[in-house]
Amino acid sequence: QVQLVESGGGLVQAGGSLRLSCAASGRTFDRHALGWFRQAPGKEREAVAVISWSGGLTYYADSVKGRFTISRRNAENTVSLQMNSLKPEDTAVYYCAAKSSPYLTMVVGDWNSAYWGQGTQVTVSS
């Protein structure tokens, strides 16, 4: 059974940092694109950052560029999101996802058939 489990969420003050991790089990994801997405209350899910299977290509949402960094360790079947200079508008449930297609995209709809984790809450207080 394939599982993606996120961890590292929590409550942090504006300007602080958090590091999210996602551990995959049930299969290896070294040939999968991986991504982090978030959904705030009353808003649609949006892509935050995605990374190619090799780690050589990454895309970020404009709102997090320069503050967030996505990385992966294929040997450990994990993907991480380092979040610095957090803002209250970063508050959301964060999800990781794994997609078998080699096409790297920030379009959420293109990840509909991906494996998804259950999400971890990130709350940034002002």
C-alpha positions as CSV (number, residue, x, y, z in Angstrom):
1,Q,0.0,0.0,0.0
2,V,1.4,3.3,-1.0
3,Q,1.6,6.0,1.7
4,L,2.8,9.5,1.8
5,V,3.1,10.9,5.3
6,E,3.9,14.6,6.0
7,S,5.4,15.9,9.2
8,G,6.9,19.1,10.5
9,G,3.9,21.4,10.5
10,G,3.0,23.6,13.5
11,L,2.5,27.1,14.8
12,V,5.2,29.7,14.1
13,Q,5.4,33.4,14.3
14,A,5.8,35.5,11.2
15,G,9.4,35.6,10.1
16,G,10.1,32.2,11.5
17,S,10.9,28.9,9.7
18,L,9.6,25.4,9.5
19,R,10.8,22.4,7.6
20,L,8.2,20.0,6.3
21,S,9.1,16.4,5.4
22,C,7.2,13.8,3.5
23,A,8.1,10.1,3.8
24,A,6.9,7.7,1.1
25,S,6.4,4.0,1.6
26,G,5.0,1.1,-0.3
27,R,7.1,1.8,-3.4
28,T,10.0,3.8,-4.5
29,F,9.5,7.3,-6.0
30,D,12.8,7.9,-7.6
31,R,11.2,8.2,-11.0
32,H,8.3,10.3,-9.8
33,A,8.0,14.1,-9.8
34,L,7.3,15.2,-6.2
35,G,5.5,18.3,-5.1
36,W,4.2,20.4,-2.2
37,F,0.8,21.9,-2.3
38,R,-1.3,23.9,0.1
39,Q,-4.9,24.7,0.8
40,A,-6.1,27.5,3.0
41,P,-9.7,27.7,4.4
42,G,-12.1,28.8,1.7
43,K,-9.4,28.7,-1.0
44,E,-8.5,26.2,-3.7
45,R,-5.5,24.0,-3.4
46,E,-2.4,25.5,-5.0
47,A,1.0,24.3,-6.0
48,V,3.8,25.6,-3.8
49,A,6.8,23.8,-5.2
50,V,7.6,20.8,-7.4
51,I,10.7,18.9,-8.2
52,S,11.7,16.5,-10.9
53,W,12.7,12.9,-10.3
54,S,16.4,13.8,-10.5
55,G,16.1,16.9,-8.4
56,G,17.6,18.9,-11.2
57,L,14.5,20.9,-12.0
58,T,12.3,22.8,-9.6
59,Y,9.4,25.2,-9.9
60,Y,8.0,27.5,-7.2
61,A,4.9,29.6,-6.8
62,D,5.7,33.3,-7.1
63,S,4.5,33.9,-3.6
64,V,7.2,31.7,-2.1
65,K,10.1,32.2,-4.4
66,G,13.2,33.1,-2.4
67,R,11.7,31.9,0.8
68,F,10.9,28.2,0.3
69,T,13.2,25.5,-1.0
70,I,12.1,22.0,-2.1
71,S,14.6,19.1,-2.0
72,R,14.4,15.3,-2.3
73,R,16.5,12.3,-1.2
74,N,15.7,9.4,-3.5
75,A,17.7,7.0,-1.4
76,E,15.4,7.7,1.5
77,N,12.2,8.2,-0.5
78,T,11.7,11.6,1.1
79,V,10.9,15.1,-0.1
80,S,11.3,18.2,2.1
81,L,10.2,21.8,2.0
82,Q,12.3,24.4,3.9
83,M,10.1,27.4,4.6
84,N,11.8,30.6,5.8
85,S,10.5,34.1,6.4
86,L,7.0,32.7,6.9
87,K,4.1,35.1,6.5
88,P,0.5,34.8,7.9
89,E,-0.7,34.2,4.4
90,D,1.3,31.0,4.3
91,T,-1.1,29.5,6.8
92,A,-2.7,26.4,5.2
93,V,-2.7,22.6,5.2
94,Y,0.3,21.5,3.3
95,Y,0.2,18.3,1.2
96,C,2.9,16.3,-0.6
97,A,2.2,14.4,-3.8
98,A,4.0,12.0,-6.1
99,K,3.3,11.8,-9.8
100,S,4.6,9.1,-12.1
101,S,4.6,11.3,-15.3
102,P,8.0,12.8,-16.0
103,Y,6.3,16.1,-17.0
104,L,6.9,18.6,-14.3
105,T,4.0,21.0,-13.8
106,M,2.6,23.5,-11.3
107,V,-1.0,22.9,-12.6
108,V,-2.9,21.2,-9.7
109,G,-5.2,19.4,-12.1
110,D,-2.2,17.6,-13.6
111,W,-1.6,16.0,-10.2
112,N,-5.1,14.6,-9.8
113,S,-3.9,11.0,-10.4
114,A,-0.9,11.4,-8.2
115,Y,-0.4,9.8,-4.8
116,W,-1.3,12.3,-2.0
117,G,-0.5,12.6,1.7
118,Q,-3.0,13.5,4.4
119,G,-1.6,16.9,5.0
120,T,0.0,18.8,7.8
121,Q,-1.2,22.1,9.3
122,V,1.0,25.2,9.1
123,T,-0.1,28.2,11.0
124,V,1.8,31.5,11.0
125,S,0.8,34.1,13.5
126,S,1.2,37.8,13.0
